[in-house]
């Protein structure tokens, strides 16, 4: 093929066109006026312009506007002494596509001298993916360097290959003195078999998570750590090592040990308290029974006893019975703790209310009724029966009229049943609505009302044991609404019952 003596002949030669079109990068040629005179198909694909749109255009059309002034100055400086410039040398560059989007690029330059002057052949590649990968790698490196945890890499033969500042802070070794050393340098002598186990699992492609152990620091002291270890893979997916995240758990483990000791001490204290309560209840009940028997003998044997004396002795018997009830209530209150498992025998709430009403011994003139909606509700009979009994009895004892009404109703909520015991009595002053649930609290003097002052305290403790709440609200102009929330029992499709989640 004869060589053309002109640039036009050189540009349009068949073999040159084949070479230019076959190059797997974008190629363009520009003259001394920085106008594009040649492009290949990869240039069209990269920038989104057709060949006809690019030929004759100035190079700035392919440069983002914010870089154009600098670009013109650089090209002018290059043309004063054009030399070959390999791809990747020089500043970070960006190209502009037809749709105005930008991309990071690398450019290689080759001056071509012709009879018409020096032309510049530019080879251009899009390095978006490479930059993205570099950014990810830089972010990962920064993350490793800034992490509070120790991050260490080791080979499959247990040699330390990387060591971040977190590892230096935790174990005391700087990177230059520990990299290249066997990782067993960090293990106590009695834990060397752990490394054999870990490397074995890593070699099988397994991940070791939250493995709690101890490691030796540079000063010889030990630190409690939690390890998470993962295999490191090469480009072909072969396991070449392991990355390890090591977290200091010394404070947490110390807190756990202290908590276990505290729980053990508390359990011991509770056990001693339970024993004391039961012993005191039994030992105090015996002399009270004896005193009561003596009073009864006096009343039976001394028929001539004055009526006033008889009243006082009867009052003593009443005080004895109250003291016995108080001892029983204190014992029951102490029995309600985290170890108690409530009975879950199902019963309709209406039946439960009827039982409670009978036990409460409703006096003449009083009525106690249950809402109709109670019939379909399954509830836990014990200790719910005790809660309802205490509230109904409380409403009756503190009523200020000979006739009145106590209503028990229930409303389902999202997860609970809300029971309400409503009376039309004198009501509870706002300043006492919290304190009445405390032990030994009564609104009336002890001589004017029966009971030990423990009933509502038992209600709050039983309900709290079930995870519920209780309280009291006014019921209009008169009366009170004592309410509490209780878990229902769900009925399965086969008729079985289970505690409601």
TITOR-495046 format. One record per residue (C-alpha): residue in one letter; x, y, z. Coordinates in steps of 0.2 Angstrom, whole numbers, padded with zeros to 4 digits, always signed. Layout:
AXYZ ...
END
This chain:
X+0000+0000+0000 X+0008+0017-0005 X+0011+0029+0009 X+0001+0045+0006 X+0011+0061+0007 X-0003+0072+0015 X-0012+0070+0032 X-0028+0068+0023 X-0022+0053+0014 X-0015+0046+0030 X-0031+0048+0039 X-0042+0040+0027 X-0031+0025+0023 X-0040+0009+0025 X-0027+0001+0037 X-0026+0016+0048 X-0045+0017+0050 X-0046-0002+0055 X-0033+0001+0068 X-0041+0016+0075 X-0058+0008+0076 X-0052-0008+0083 X-0043+0000+0098 X-0052-0004+0114 X-0052+0013+0121 X-0058+0030+0115 X-0047+0039+0103 X-0048+0056+0096 X-0036+0068+0087 X-0036+0087+0088 X-0027+0100+0078 X-0017+0114+0085 X-0032+0125+0086 X-0039+0111+0098 X-0052+0106+0086 X-0057+0088+0084 X-0052+0080+0068 X-0054+0061+0071 X-0064+0050+0083 X-0067+0031+0084 X-0083+0022+0089 X-0077+0020+0107 X-0077+0039+0108 X-0095+0040+0102 X-0100+0027+0115 X-0090+0035+0129 X-0097+0053+0127 X-0114+0050+0119 X-0110+0061+0103 X-0111+0055+0085 X-0095+0056+0075 X-0103+0070+0065 X-0107+0080+0080 X-0089+0079+0086 X-0079+0082+0071 X-0074+0101+0070 X-0079+0104+0088 X-0067+0111+0101 X-0060+0100+0114 X-0069+0110+0128 X-0085+0102+0123 X-0080+0086+0131 X-0074+0095+0147 X-0085+0101+0162 X-0088+0119+0162 X-0079+0122+0178 X-0063+0115+0171 X-0063+0123+0154 X-0052+0138+0157 X-0039+0127+0165 X-0040+0115+0151 X-0037+0128+0138 X-0021+0134+0147 X-0015+0116+0149 X-0017+0111+0131 X-0008+0128+0126 X+0006+0124+0137 X+0007+0106+0130 X+0007+0111+0112 X+0022+0123+0115 X+0033+0107+0119 X+0022+0092+0114 X+0029+0075+0121 X+0022+0058+0123 X+0012+0057+0140 X+0007+0040+0146 X-0010+0037+0152 X-0013+0040+0171 X+0001+0054+0172 X-0003+0071+0177 X-0019+0078+0186 X-0035+0070+0190 X-0047+0074+0175 X-0065+0073+0171 X-0075+0071+0155 X-0092+0078+0151 X-0105+0068+0141 X-0118+0074+0130 X-0131+0073+0143 X-0120+0084+0154 X-0116+0070+0166 X-0097+0069+0172 X-0085+0055+0173 X-0067+0053+0180 X-0055+0049+0165 X-0037+0045+0161 X-0029+0052+0145 X-0013+0047+0136 X-0006+0059+0124 X+0004+0056+0108 X+0010+0071+0097 X+0009+0067+0078 X+0019+0078+0067 X+0013+0080+0049 X+0015+0092+0035 X+0000+0102+0042 X+0008+0104+0059 X+0007+0094+0075 X-0008+0085+0079 X-0012+0077+0096 X-0019+0059+0097 X-0028+0056+0114 X-0032+0039+0121 X-0046+0041+0134 X-0053+0028+0147 X-0067+0030+0159 X-0061+0026+0177 X-0077+0027+0186 X-0077+0009+0192 X-0059+0010+0197 X-0062+0026+0207 X-0077+0019+0215 X-0067+0004+0221 X-0053+0015+0227 X-0065+0026+0237 X-0073+0010+0245 X-0055+0004+0249 X-0050+0021+0256 X-0066+0021+0266 X-0063+0003+0273 X-0045+0008+0277 X-0051+0023+0286 X-0064+0013+0295 X-0051+0000+0301 X-0039+0014+0306 X-0053+0024+0316 X-0061+0009+0324 X-0062+0008+0343 X-0060-0011+0341 X-0044-0020+0338 X-0044-0026+0319 X-0031-0039+0315 X-0027-0049+0299 X-0017-0065+0300 X-0012-0079+0287 X-0017-0097+0288 X-0001-0101+0297 X-0006-0089+0311 X+0006-0075+0307 X+0000-0057+0310 X-0001-0047+0294 X-0010-0031+0299 X-0013-0022+0315 X-0024-0006+0317 X-0023+0008+0330 X-0037+0000+0340 X-0026-0016+0342 X-0012-0005+0348 X-0023+0003+0361 X-0031-0013+0367 X-0015-0024+0368 X-0001-0012+0369 X+0010-0018+0354 X+0013-0005+0340 X+0011-0012+0322 X+0030-0013+0318 X+0034-0024+0333 X+0020-0036+0331 X+0017-0038+0312 X+0026-0054+0306 X+0025-0062+0323 X+0014-0077+0327 X-0003-0073+0334 X+0001-0086+0348 X+0011-0072+0356 X-0005-0064+0362 X-0012-0080+0369 X-0010-0086+0387 X-0001-0103+0388 X-0017-0112+0394 X-0026-0106+0379 X-0015-0111+0364 X-0027-0124+0359 X-0040-0110+0355 X-0029-0105+0340 X-0029-0122+0333 X-0048-0123+0334 X-0050-0106+0326 X-0038-0109+0311 X-0046-0125+0308 X-0063-0118+0307 X-0057-0103+0296 X-0049-0116+0285 X-0066-0124+0282 X-0073-0107+0277 X-0083-0105+0294 X-0085-0089+0303 X-0082-0088+0322 X-0093-0076+0331 X-0093-0068+0348 X-0080-0080+0355 X-0076-0074+0373 X-0059-0077+0379 X-0043-0068+0386 X-0028-0062+0378 X-0011-0056+0384 X-0006-0038+0383 X+0012-0032+0379 X+0015-0029+0398 X+0010-0047+0402 X-0007-0043+0409 X-0023-0051+0403 X-0038-0043+0395 X-0055-0051+0392 X-0061-0050+0374 X-0074-0055+0362 X-0068-0061+0345 X-0077-0062+0328 X-0066-0070+0315 X-0070-0072+0296 X-0060-0080+0282 X-0051-0068+0270 X-0053-0074+0251 X-0042-0070+0236 X-0049-0065+0219 X-0052-0083+0215 X-0061-0087+0231 X-0048-0096+0240 X-0045-0094+0258 X-0029-0085+0262 X-0031-0079+0279 X-0042-0072+0293 X-0048-0055+0299 X-0052-0053+0317 X-0062-0040+0327 X-0057-0040+0345 X-0067-0031+0358 X-0063-0027+0376 X-0077-0034+0387 X-0068-0032+0403 X-0080-0020+0410 X-0095-0030+0404 X-0089-0046+0412 X-0085-0037+0428 X-0102-0030+0428 X-0109-0048+0425 X-0099-0055+0439 X-0105-0042+0451 X-0123-0044+0445 X-0122-0063+0448 X-0115-0059+0466 X-0128-0046+0469 X-0142-0058+0463 X-0135-0072+0474 X-0134-0060+0489 X-0152-0054+0485 X-0158-0072+0484 X-0150-0076+0500 X-0158-0061+0508 X-0175-0065+0501 X-0174-0082+0507 X-0169-0076+0525 X-0183-0064+0524 X-0195-0077+0519 X-0190-0088+0533 X-0192-0074+0545 X-0209-0069+0539 X-0215-0087+0540 X-0207-0090+0557 X-0214-0073+0563 X-0231-0076+0557 X-0232-0093+0565 X-0223-0088+0581 X-0234-0072+0583 X-0250-0081+0579 X-0248-0094+0593 X-0247-0082+0608 X-0262-0072+0600 X-0272-0088+0599 X-0267-0091+0617 X-0273-0073+0622 X-0289-0075+0613 X-0292-0092+0621 X-0290-0084+0639 X-0302-0069+0634 X-0315-0082+0628 X-0313-0092+0645 X-0315-0076+0655 X-0331-0072+0645 X-0338-0089+0647 X-0333-0092+0665 X-0337-0075+0673 X-0355-0073+0670 X-0356-0058+0682 X-0344-0048+0672 X-0350-0030+0669 X-0356-0026+0652 X-0343-0013+0649 X-0329-0026+0653 X-0337-0038+0641 X-0337-0025+0628 X-0318-0022+0631 X-0314-0040+0631 X-0324-0042+0614 X-0314-0028+0607 X-0298-0037+0612 X-0304-0052+0603 X-0307-0041+0588 X-0290-0034+0589 X-0283-0052+0590 X-0292-0057+0574 X-0286-0041+0565 X-0268-0045+0570 X-0270-0063+0564 X-0277-0056+0547 X-0262-0044+0546 X-0250-0058+0549 X-0258-0068+0535 X-0258-0053+0523 X-0240-0050+0527 X-0236-0068+0523 X-0245-0068+0507 X-0237-0051+0502 X-0220-0059+0505 X-0225-0074+0495 X-0228-0064+0479 X-0211-0063+0470 X-0203-0068+0454 X-0203-0086+0458 X-0221-0088+0459 X-0230-0095+0444 X-0249-0090+0444 X-0262-0103+0441 X-0269-0102+0423 X-0285-0112+0426 X-0298-0104+0414 X-0315-0098+0421 X-0328-0086+0414 X-0326-0069+0422 X-0345-0069+0427 X-0343-0085+0437 X-0328-0078+0445 X-0337-0062+0450 X-0351-0073+0457 X-0338-0083+0468 X-0330-0067+0474 X-0347-0059+0479 X-0351-0074+0489 X-0334-0074+0498 X-0336-0055+0501 X-0352-0058+0511 X-0362-0044+0503 X-0373-0036+0516 X-0392-0033+0514 X-0396-0018+0504 X-0380-0020+0493 X-0379-0027+0475 X-0364-0033+0466 X-0366-0036+0448 X-0355-0041+0433 X-0356-0033+0416 X-0364-0045+0403 X-0348-0044+0392 X-0339-0054+0406 X-0347-0070+0401 X-0337-0073+0386 X-0320-0069+0393 X-0308-0082+0399 X-0297-0076+0414 X-0284-0083+0426 X-0293-0088+0442 X-0279-0087+0454 X-0273-0075+0459 X-0286-0064+0450 X-0299-0070+0462 X-0289-0063+0476 X-0287-0046+0467 X-0306-0044+0463 X-0310-0050+0481 X-0299-0037+0489 X-0306-0023+0478 X-0325-0028+0480 X-0322-0030+0499 X-0313-0013+0500 X-0328-0005+0491 X-0340-0012+0503 X-0330-0009+0519 X-0327+0009+0515 X-0345+0013+0508 X-0354+0027+0518 X-0372+0021+0515 X-0381+0006+0521 X-0387+0002+0503 X-0376+0004+0487 X-0370-0004+0471 X-0353-0011+0466 X-0351-0015+0448 X-0337-0026+0440 X-0334-0024+0422 X-0320-0028+0409 X-0315-0020+0393 X-0302-0029+0381 X-0288-0018+0376 X-0274-0022+0363 X-0265-0035+0374 X-0274-0035+0391 X-0291-0035+0399 X-0295-0019+0409 X-0305-0024+0424 X-0315-0010+0434 X-0323-0011+0451 X-0335+0004+0452 X-0344+0009+0468 X-0355+0024+0472 X-0347+0027+0489 X-0339+0043+0495 X-0324+0042+0483 X-0305+0044+0485 X-0298+0062+0487 X-0285+0065+0474 X-0271+0067+0486 X-0273+0049+0492 X-0275+0040+0475 X-0257+0034+0475 X-0254+0031+0494 X-0269+0020+0496 X-0260+0006+0487 X-0246+0007+0500 X-0245-0006+0515 X-0255-0002+0530 X-0264+0014+0522 X-0282+0017+0526 X-0293+0032+0524 X-0303+0029+0540 X-0296+0026+0557 X-0293+0007+0561 X-0307+0007+0574 X-0319+0012+0561 X-0315-0001+0547 X-0311-0019+0547 X-0295-0025+0538 X-0277-0025+0540 X-0272-0011+0528 X-0264-0023+0516 X-0278-0027+0504 X-0274-0014+0491 X-0255-0016+0493 X-0258-0035+0489 X-0268-0029+0473 X-0254-0019+0467 X-0241-0032+0470 X-0251-0046+0462 X-0255-0035+0447 X-0237-0029+0445 X-0231-0047+0446 X-0242-0051+0430 X-0234-0035+0421 X-0250-0025+0423 X-0255-0009+0430 X-0268-0003+0443 X-0275+0013+0449 X-0290+0023+0455 X-0301+0036+0446 X-0316+0046+0452 X-0333+0039+0446 X-0343+0055+0443 X-0348+0066+0458 X-0348+0051+0470 X-0339+0035+0470 X-0323+0027+0464 X-0317+0017+0449 X-0303+0005+0455 X-0295-0003+0439 X-0282-0015+0434 X-0275-0023+0418 X-0274-0042+0417 X-0268-0054+0403 X-0282-0064+0396 X-0281-0083+0390 X-0282-0086+0372 X-0293-0100+0366 X-0286-0111+0351 X-0296-0117+0337 X-0296-0134+0345 X-0304-0127+0361 X-0287-0127+0371 X-0282-0112+0381 X-0265-0104+0382 X-0259-0088+0390 X-0261-0073+0378 X-0245-0067+0371 
END
